[in-house]
């Protein structure tokens, strides 16, 4: 288990996530198939060629899910009770097949539950398209609120 207990989160800290992923055409296709999202902008190269983007876009919900997934080891792996909410989701820039995505999470709030046995932690998660030799491009951001375990007594 590599996640953090409630006490180990500090409001204001930014956690750079080590994992990255290059998004493949197959990733996008499979996600669209599993979620029954048949939007031609994600799946039809000829359709997408005639849009302002000129090519297919990776499904934005996949991008968001990927950002959550790569954040798990340094945040909630084995220490989460539940995800409570995802709020203020934005996709300021597109993701294309072959783009590499990285993420970071900034702790924006934390509080104990009313019974004092667990804690609620809110993180602002940002996903970036990795750009060679340039500043990375923000492609998705959102607030993730989790119900976190407190450190067991004696640990």
Backbone torsions as a table, in degrees:
resi	resn	phi	psi	omega
1	UNK	NA	128.8	-178.6
2	UNK	-119.8	-3.5	-179.0
3	UNK	-69.7	172.7	-178.9
4	UNK	-103.9	142.6	169.7
5	UNK	-79.0	163.4	-178.5
6	UNK	-47.3	-46.4	-176.0
7	UNK	-64.3	-20.6	-175.6
8	UNK	-87.6	-4.6	175.8
9	UNK	-88.9	138.9	177.3
10	UNK	-122.9	124.1	179.0
11	UNK	-59.5	131.3	-179.8
12	UNK	98.7	-17.6	-179.9
13	UNK	-75.7	144.3	174.4
14	UNK	-109.6	128.6	-178.4
15	UNK	-106.3	114.7	176.2
16	UNK	-84.3	124.7	-177.0
17	UNK	-89.2	132.2	-173.2
18	UNK	-71.7	-35.0	-176.8
19	UNK	-74.6	143.0	174.0
20	UNK	-132.7	162.9	176.2
21	UNK	-147.5	135.1	171.8
22	UNK	-91.1	122.8	-174.4
23	UNK	-81.6	125.2	179.8
24	UNK	-98.2	164.9	174.3
25	UNK	-59.8	-40.1	-179.6
26	UNK	-63.6	-38.9	177.1
27	UNK	-57.3	-50.0	-177.9
28	UNK	-63.4	-45.4	180.0
29	UNK	-60.8	-47.6	-177.6
30	UNK	-63.8	-42.3	179.3
31	UNK	-62.1	-45.0	178.2
32	UNK	-61.7	-41.6	178.8
33	UNK	-63.7	-46.8	-177.5
34	UNK	-64.0	-32.5	-177.4
35	UNK	-97.9	2.4	178.9
36	UNK	60.7	30.8	178.8
37	UNK	-95.2	103.7	-176.5
38	UNK	-102.5	27.3	178.1
39	UNK	-56.1	120.2	-177.6
40	UNK	-62.7	-22.5	177.4
41	UNK	-62.8	-25.2	178.6
42	UNK	-92.8	-24.8	-166.7
43	UNK	-121.1	-22.8	-171.6
44	UNK	-109.8	104.7	-176.1
45	UNK	-60.5	-39.9	-179.2
46	UNK	-66.8	-44.2	177.3
47	UNK	-60.3	-49.5	-176.1
48	UNK	-64.5	-29.9	179.6
49	UNK	-61.7	-27.2	-179.3
50	UNK	-91.2	7.7	178.7
51	UNK	-98.5	174.8	178.8
52	UNK	-62.7	-18.7	-177.9
53	UNK	-87.8	-25.8	177.0
54	UNK	77.6	-4.1	178.1
55	UNK	-159.7	170.3	-179.3
56	UNK	-64.7	144.1	174.9
57	UNK	-100.3	147.5	171.7
58	UNK	-73.3	137.6	179.3
59	UNK	-54.1	127.1	-177.3
60	UNK	-62.3	-32.1	177.7
61	UNK	-70.2	-30.2	173.4
62	UNK	-65.4	-44.6	179.7
63	UNK	-58.7	-44.7	178.7
64	UNK	-63.2	-45.6	179.2
65	UNK	-62.0	-39.0	177.7
66	UNK	-62.7	-42.4	178.8
67	UNK	-60.7	-41.8	176.5
68	UNK	-63.2	-48.1	-177.2
69	UNK	-58.5	-44.7	-178.6
70	UNK	-71.9	-16.2	179.9
71	UNK	-84.9	-17.4	-172.1
72	UNK	-57.2	-48.2	-175.1
73	UNK	-56.4	-39.0	-176.4
74	UNK	-92.2	-1.6	-177.8
75	UNK	-122.8	-64.8	-166.6
76	UNK	-124.2	12.1	-178.6
77	UNK	-63.0	106.0	177.6
78	UNK	82.8	-1.6	-177.3
79	UNK	-119.7	5.9	-178.1
80	UNK	-96.7	143.8	169.8
81	UNK	-92.5	-46.0	-179.3
82	UNK	-166.6	152.0	165.4
83	UNK	-79.5	130.6	-178.0
84	UNK	-97.3	-37.5	-179.5
85	UNK	-164.5	158.3	169.3
86	UNK	-126.5	120.3	-173.7
87	UNK	-128.8	160.5	173.0
88	UNK	53.0	47.0	-178.8
89	UNK	-75.1	130.4	176.4
90	UNK	-136.5	147.7	177.3
91	UNK	-126.0	81.7	-173.8
92	UNK	-72.0	-20.9	-179.6
93	UNK	-143.8	152.0	-177.2
94	UNK	-78.1	162.4	171.7
95	UNK	-119.1	136.9	-179.2
96	UNK	-118.1	160.2	174.7
97	UNK	-54.7	135.2	179.3
98	UNK	93.5	-9.2	177.7
99	UNK	-75.0	142.2	174.9
100	UNK	-99.2	131.8	-175.9
101	UNK	-112.9	136.4	171.3
102	UNK	-126.7	164.5	-178.3
103	UNK	-142.7	159.3	172.4
104	UNK	-143.2	152.5	-179.7
105	UNK	-126.8	131.8	175.9
106	UNK	-112.4	124.5	-179.9
107	UNK	-73.3	120.0	-176.5
108	UNK	-107.4	-19.4	-179.0
109	UNK	-163.4	151.4	171.3
110	UNK	-155.4	145.9	178.1
111	UNK	-157.3	150.2	175.7
112	UNK	-74.1	153.9	173.3
113	UNK	-71.4	165.0	-176.2
114	UNK	-60.8	-27.7	177.5
115	UNK	-87.7	-5.6	177.9
116	UNK	74.3	5.7	-175.1
117	UNK	-90.7	-18.8	-179.9
118	UNK	-141.3	-177.6	178.8
119	UNK	-139.6	153.0	176.9
120	UNK	-107.5	125.9	-178.6
121	UNK	-122.6	133.0	175.6
122	UNK	-114.5	132.6	179.1
123	UNK	-126.1	140.1	172.2
124	UNK	-93.2	113.8	-176.2
125	UNK	-100.2	132.5	177.0
126	UNK	-124.1	132.0	175.8
127	UNK	-110.8	137.5	-176.8
128	UNK	-125.4	144.4	168.1
129	UNK	-84.1	122.9	-178.1
130	UNK	-73.2	125.5	-178.3
131	UNK	-114.6	125.9	178.5
132	UNK	-68.5	121.9	174.6
133	UNK	72.4	5.3	179.2
134	UNK	-132.6	169.3	174.9
135	UNK	-67.1	136.3	179.6
136	UNK	-62.0	150.3	-175.6
137	UNK	-100.7	126.6	178.0
138	UNK	-68.2	125.6	-178.9
139	UNK	-117.9	-17.6	178.9
140	UNK	-161.2	141.2	173.3
141	UNK	-147.9	149.7	-177.8
142	UNK	-167.6	165.6	174.7
143	UNK	-103.3	129.5	179.8
144	UNK	-115.7	124.2	178.6
145	UNK	-113.8	129.6	-176.2
146	UNK	-126.4	151.4	170.4
147	UNK	-96.1	117.8	-170.2
148	UNK	-111.6	145.4	172.3
149	UNK	-70.1	148.5	170.1
150	UNK	-90.5	157.7	-179.8
151	UNK	-59.7	131.9	177.8
152	UNK	-60.8	147.2	177.4
153	UNK	-56.6	136.9	178.4
154	UNK	91.0	-7.3	179.1
155	UNK	-95.5	NA	NA
